[in-house]
Amino acid sequence: MPTTFFRSVLAEPRAPDPPARAWWDWALVGGLLVAAAGEAIFRSDMSWRPLAAVVALLVIPALLWRRTHPLLVTAIGFGGALVLQIPTFVTDVAEVGLNSMAFLLLLPYNLYRWASGREALIGTAVIAVPAGLGLATTEKLGDAIGGATVLVASFALGAAMRYRAVAHQREVQQVRALERGELARELHDTVAHHVSAIAIQAQAGRAVGAADPALAVEALAVIAAEASRTLHEMRTMVRVLREGEEADYAPQRGISDLDELTRMNPVVQVHRDGDLTGLPQPVEVAIYRICQESVTNALRHSLNATAVTVEVIGDVGVVRLRVHDDGEPVRPASTVGYGLIGMAERAKLLGGACQAGPDPVGGWTVEATLLREVPR
């Protein structure tokens, strides 16, 4: 277990995107330089004044790089603190250094917030040497406990802020993954449906073109309408994705739009039954998209189908839908299509389930059950 922990720590990369230096960083360094210079000049109780002033004036500017080079700045800062401890071992001086050197407590925070795991371990060892010597030479136990507590708190705060940032980044990634999945389902359902309708009408128009030009013209009109609708919906999605453009949030399709599916082919029939009023919009959209994709698959893949029946039934607590075709259930055998995956995902997100496969009595059937209330 300890070996696994240390390996995971060593593998931890640096925190991404450390913020660039801002005006308050320069203000902090400037203020500390002025405070250190003033303290070195006006404090009357200082020992080894030149050494303390030189160390402070050399270490303070390194704070400008504390986020981009946390280990280096930590080594500079606590290396200076170690230098200031030398006089306490060679003379009778109890303490050497400026009060403004308290800014060193920023370095453990920045080390655990921005450094890699390997750098954090090395930096902890660097800090431990002067910090341990300083605590060991402290005469009062209360001062030693207080100093150790403040130092540990600086480490802990840096680790906590790092964990918070990582958790937020993971949450953002999960939201983006859900949005990409939703967009992929919408693109597939919309494009596949309309393109299938165009292909079916084109085949019908070519078949009847020579015998009945009027029917061919009618098929061309349907093709033009479906192509225009596809282009409009694609532009709407692109407008949502592009920043700086006003999105056209048209009403989402629902149960009342299911009759549009009959325009794809005369064999499509839609039946509604039960209580279908007051359904949340996500449930209505899922019902429409699952029915749309099921009809599209039936017309594309079934052979010799004479009827595609869409049934939507409102029941107690749930809505049930069933799409059945009486053709030969020819489906790709090697892989599961994106449409079937999308239907199952839509149902699962709403606390329901969706199944598709050959029907025992013949043909192909898609069945789904959705909760009437959107789960939270």
FENNORKA-V962524 format. One record per residue. RES is the residue in one small letter. PHI is phi in degrees with one decimal (NA if undefined). PSI is psi in radians with two decimals (* if undefined). BURIAL is # if it has 9 or more other C-alpha atoms within 8 Angstrom, else .. Layout:
BEGIN
((RES/PHI/PSI/BURIAL) (RES/PHI/PSI/BURIAL))
END
This chain:
BEGIN
((m/NA/-0.86/.) (p/-59.8/-0.66/.) (t/-63.5/-0.74/.) (t/-62.9/-0.70/.) (f/-62.3/-0.83/.) (f/-65.8/-0.61/.) (r/-64.4/-0.71/.) (s/-66.6/-0.65/.) (v/-66.0/-0.78/#) (l/-64.4/-0.52/#) (a/-82.3/-0.14/#) (e/-67.6/2.13/#) (p/-78.7/3.04/.) (r/-65.2/2.62/.) (a/-64.8/2.33/#) (p/-75.3/2.70/.) (d/53.9/1.03/.) (p/-64.6/2.47/.) (p/-65.3/2.54/.) (a/-70.8/2.81/.) (r/-61.9/2.35/.) (a/-119.0/3.14/.) (w/-63.4/-0.54/.) (w/-72.2/-0.40/.) (d/-67.0/-0.77/#) (w/-65.7/-0.66/#) (a/-64.8/-0.71/.) (l/-61.2/-0.87/.) (v/-63.5/-0.76/#) (g/-61.7/-0.76/.) (g/-63.5/-0.71/.) (l/-68.1/-0.65/#) (l/-64.1/-0.75/#) (v/-64.2/-0.75/.) (a/-64.3/-0.74/#) (a/-65.5/-0.74/#) (a/-64.5/-0.76/#) (g/-63.5/-0.71/.) (e/-66.2/-0.71/#) (a/-65.7/-0.53/#) (i/-83.2/-0.75/.) (f/-101.9/-0.23/.) (r/-74.8/2.24/.) (s/-92.8/-0.25/.) (d/-99.4/0.27/.) (m/-84.1/2.44/#) (s/-107.2/2.61/.) (w/52.8/0.88/.) (r/-57.9/-0.85/#) (p/-59.5/-0.75/.) (l/-62.8/-0.82/.) (a/-61.9/-0.72/#) (a/-67.7/-0.76/#) (v/-63.8/-0.78/.) (v/-60.9/-0.81/#) (a/-63.0/-0.78/#) (l/-70.0/-0.38/#) (l/-85.4/-0.61/.) (v/-81.6/-0.67/#) (i/-57.1/-0.81/#) (p/-59.8/-0.41/.) (a/-64.3/-0.30/#) (l/-60.2/-0.39/#) (l/-63.6/-0.37/#) (w/-112.1/0.32/#) (r/-67.8/-0.43/#) (r/-92.5/-0.63/#) (t/-83.2/-0.49/.) (h/-132.9/1.14/#) (p/-63.3/-0.67/#) (l/-68.7/-0.77/#) (l/-62.0/-0.79/.) (v/-67.0/-0.65/#) (t/-62.8/-0.75/#) (a/-64.0/-0.69/#) (i/-66.0/-0.82/#) (g/-64.3/-0.88/#) (f/-81.8/-0.31/#) (g/-66.0/-0.71/#) (g/-63.4/-0.68/#) (a/-62.9/-0.64/#) (l/-66.8/-0.67/#) (v/-61.0/-0.70/.) (l/-69.6/-0.26/#) (q/-87.0/-0.24/#) (i/-59.8/-0.81/.) (p/-59.3/-0.48/#) (t/-69.7/-0.32/#) (f/-97.3/-0.39/.) (v/-101.6/-0.22/.) (t/-133.8/-3.06/.) (d/-93.3/0.18/.) (v/-69.1/2.32/.) (a/-80.5/-0.63/.) (e/-152.1/2.40/.) (v/-127.5/2.32/#) (g/139.7/2.88/#) (l/-96.7/2.61/#) (n/-63.5/-0.50/.) (s/-67.6/-0.22/#) (m/-70.7/0.01/#) (a/-63.0/-0.26/.) (f/-62.4/-0.24/.) (l/-60.1/-0.36/#) (l/-67.2/-0.28/#) (l/-69.4/-0.48/.) (l/-70.9/-0.75/#) (p/-59.0/-0.67/#) (y/-59.7/-0.90/#) (n/-66.5/-0.54/#) (l/-63.6/-0.85/#) (y/-78.0/-0.34/#) (r/-81.2/-0.67/#) (w/-119.7/-0.36/#) (a/-77.9/2.86/#) (s/-75.2/2.98/#) (g/-62.1/-0.74/#) (r/-63.9/-0.76/#) (e/-64.4/-0.65/#) (a/-63.8/-0.71/#) (l/-65.8/-0.76/.) (i/-64.6/-0.76/#) (g/-63.8/-0.63/#) (t/-62.6/-0.71/#) (a/-66.0/-0.68/.) (v/-62.7/-0.74/#) (i/-69.3/-0.61/#) (a/-63.3/-0.54/.) (v/-67.2/-1.06/#) (p/-68.3/-0.59/#) (a/-65.2/-0.73/.) (g/-65.7/-0.73/.) (l/-65.5/-0.70/.) (g/-65.1/-0.73/#) (l/-69.5/-0.59/#) (a/-68.9/-0.53/.) (t/-91.6/-0.02/.) (t/-72.7/2.25/#) (e/-76.3/-0.59/.) (k/-96.6/2.28/.) (l/-63.8/-0.69/.) (g/-61.2/-0.70/.) (d/-65.2/-0.68/#) (a/-64.9/-0.76/#) (i/-66.2/-0.73/.) (g/-63.8/-0.75/.) (g/-62.9/-0.76/#) (a/-63.9/-0.67/#) (t/-64.9/-0.77/.) (v/-64.1/-0.71/.) (l/-64.1/-0.81/#) (v/-63.8/-0.65/.) (a/-63.3/-0.64/.) (s/-64.3/-0.77/#) (f/-59.3/-0.85/#) (a/-63.8/-0.68/#) (l/-65.2/-0.72/#) (g/-62.6/-0.75/#) (a/-65.2/-0.69/#) (a/-65.7/-0.73/.) (m/-67.7/-0.59/#) (r/-66.5/-0.80/#) (y/-60.9/-0.71/.) (r/-62.5/-0.74/.) (a/-65.4/-0.71/.) (v/-64.7/-0.74/.) (a/-63.1/-0.71/.) (h/-64.9/-0.70/.) (q/-63.9/-0.71/.) (r/-65.9/-0.68/.) (e/-63.1/-0.73/.) (v/-63.3/-0.73/.) (q/-63.9/-0.68/.) (q/-65.6/-0.73/.) (v/-63.0/-0.75/.) (r/-63.7/-0.68/.) (a/-63.9/-0.72/.) (l/-64.2/-0.71/.) (e/-65.7/-0.69/.) (r/-64.4/-0.71/.) (g/-63.1/-0.76/.) (e/-63.2/-0.75/.) (l/-64.5/-0.71/.) (a/-62.4/-0.72/.) (r/-64.6/-0.76/#) (e/-64.5/-0.75/.) (l/-62.4/-0.81/#) (h/-63.0/-0.84/#) (d/-63.4/-0.76/#) (t/-68.6/-0.94/#) (v/-66.5/-0.81/#) (a/-60.7/-0.72/#) (h/-63.6/-0.92/#) (h/-68.6/-0.68/#) (v/-66.4/-0.66/#) (s/-62.7/-0.72/#) (a/-62.3/-0.71/#) (i/-63.2/-0.78/#) (a/-63.8/-0.72/.) (i/-64.5/-0.79/#) (q/-67.4/-0.60/#) (a/-64.8/-0.74/#) (q/-63.7/-0.73/.) (a/-64.8/-0.74/#) (g/-63.5/-0.68/#) (r/-67.7/-0.60/#) (a/-69.8/-0.63/.) (v/-103.4/0.02/#) (g/-58.7/-0.78/#) (a/-72.7/-0.67/.) (a/-82.5/-0.64/.) (d/-142.2/1.54/.) (p/-57.7/-0.51/#) (a/-63.7/-0.75/.) (l/-65.8/-0.60/#) (a/-65.0/-0.71/#) (v/-63.8/-0.69/#) (e/-63.4/-0.71/.) (a/-64.0/-0.67/#) (l/-64.9/-0.63/#) (a/-64.4/-0.71/.) (v/-64.9/-0.72/#) (i/-60.8/-0.78/#) (a/-62.0/-0.72/.) (a/-65.9/-0.76/.) (e/-66.0/-0.69/#) (a/-64.6/-0.74/#) (s/-63.6/-0.73/.) (r/-66.3/-0.70/#) (t/-62.5/-0.80/#) (l/-61.9/-0.71/.) (h/-64.0/-0.78/.) (e/-68.7/-0.62/#) (m/-65.4/-0.75/#) (r/-63.9/-0.63/.) (t/-62.8/-0.77/#) (m/-66.0/-0.73/.) (v/-63.7/-0.66/.) (r/-65.9/-0.60/#) (v/-67.3/-0.65/#) (l/-76.8/-0.56/.) (r/-82.2/2.27/.) (e/-76.7/2.61/.) (g/86.1/0.02/.) (e/-118.8/2.48/.) (e/-74.8/2.19/.) (a/-81.8/2.54/.) (d/-100.4/1.67/.) (y/-87.4/1.43/.) (a/-72.1/2.72/.) (p/-58.9/2.43/.) (q/-73.1/2.64/.) (r/-70.2/2.63/#) (g/-145.7/-2.82/#) (i/-62.7/-0.61/#) (s/-66.4/-0.28/.) (d/-94.4/0.03/#) (l/-63.1/-0.47/#) (d/-63.1/-0.37/.) (e/-62.7/-0.44/.) (l/-65.5/-0.42/#) (t/-70.2/-0.29/#) (r/-73.6/-0.35/.) (m/-65.8/-0.67/#) (n/-163.2/2.46/#) (p/-60.9/-0.33/.) (v/-78.2/-0.17/#) (v/-82.3/2.27/#) (q/-129.1/2.43/#) (v/-119.6/2.28/#) (h/-129.8/2.38/.) (r/-121.9/2.58/.) (d/-155.0/2.75/#) (g/79.4/-2.93/.) (d/-87.8/1.91/.) (l/-118.5/0.34/#) (t/-96.9/2.67/.) (g/71.0/0.38/.) (l/-78.2/2.49/#) (p/-61.2/2.64/#) (q/-58.3/-0.75/.) (p/-58.2/-0.60/.) (v/-69.7/-0.77/#) (e/-62.2/-0.74/#) (v/-62.8/-0.76/#) (a/-62.7/-0.72/#) (i/-61.1/-0.83/#) (y/-62.9/-0.81/#) (r/-67.1/-0.68/#) (i/-66.2/-0.75/#) (c/-64.0/-0.74/#) (q/-60.4/-0.83/#) (e/-66.6/-0.65/#) (s/-65.7/-0.75/#) (v/-64.3/-0.75/#) (t/-59.2/-0.80/#) (n/-64.1/-0.69/#) (a/-62.6/-0.77/#) (l/-72.7/-0.47/#) (r/-83.0/-0.67/.) (h/-108.6/-0.48/#) (s/-76.7/2.61/#) (l/-109.6/2.35/.) (n/61.1/0.58/.) (a/-75.5/2.33/#) (t/-107.1/-0.19/.) (a/-156.2/2.38/#) (v/-122.4/1.95/#) (t/-105.3/2.23/#) (v/-111.5/2.10/#) (e/-122.7/2.22/#) (v/-124.4/2.13/#) (i/-125.3/2.19/#) (g/-89.3/2.08/#) (d/-119.4/-3.10/#) (v/-70.4/1.96/.) (g/80.9/-0.24/.) (v/-141.0/2.87/#) (v/-122.8/2.24/#) (r/-110.1/2.41/#) (l/-133.7/2.59/#) (r/-144.1/2.23/#) (v/-122.1/2.10/#) (h/-131.2/2.38/#) (d/-121.5/2.62/#) (d/-99.1/0.30/#) (g/-84.8/-3.07/#) (e/-77.1/2.16/#) (p/-75.7/1.24/#) (v/-84.6/2.07/.) (r/-135.4/2.67/.) (p/-58.6/2.25/.) (a/-91.4/-0.35/.) (s/-83.2/-0.72/.) (t/-133.0/2.78/.) (v/-89.5/2.26/.) (g/-70.6/2.79/.) (y/-64.9/-0.53/.) (g/-63.4/-0.78/#) (l/-64.7/-0.69/#) (i/-63.7/-0.76/#) (g/-62.8/-0.71/#) (m/-63.5/-0.76/#) (a/-64.1/-0.68/#) (e/-66.5/-0.74/.) (r/-59.2/-0.81/#) (a/-65.0/-0.72/#) (k/-65.9/-0.68/#) (l/-62.6/-0.44/.) (l/-101.6/0.31/#) (g/75.9/0.32/#) (g/-115.9/-2.79/#) (a/-148.9/2.69/#) (c/-141.0/2.32/#) (q/-130.5/2.55/.) (a/-142.3/2.47/#) (g/172.1/3.09/.) (p/-61.6/2.47/#) (d/-89.8/2.41/.) (p/-57.3/-0.52/.) (v/-90.1/0.04/.) (g/115.7/2.65/#) (g/81.4/-2.81/#) (w/-131.3/2.43/#) (t/-132.1/2.38/#) (v/-114.8/2.20/#) (e/-126.4/2.38/#) (a/-141.0/2.59/#) (t/-128.9/2.18/#) (l/-122.2/2.46/#) (l/-68.9/2.50/#) (r/-69.3/-0.48/#) (e/-108.0/2.39/.) (v/-71.1/2.16/#) (p/-67.0/2.57/.) (r/-112.5/*/.))
END
